[in-house]
């Protein structure tokens, strides 16, 4: 049986090798509309990923 510390070390190692964090700093006054909209989303991360993927798809199609 793996103890709690070993599990945490394993999880931290996996996280370090397989993920990357990106910080987004928003101004409470000038970005209030964005913050309000993000707060309405079920998943901020999922929403932002979906927007980026839609933009990738839109921009990867050849122009006619």
Residue pairs with C-beta under 8 A, 6 or more apart in sequence:
2 10
26 34
26 35
28 35
38 44
38 47
41 47
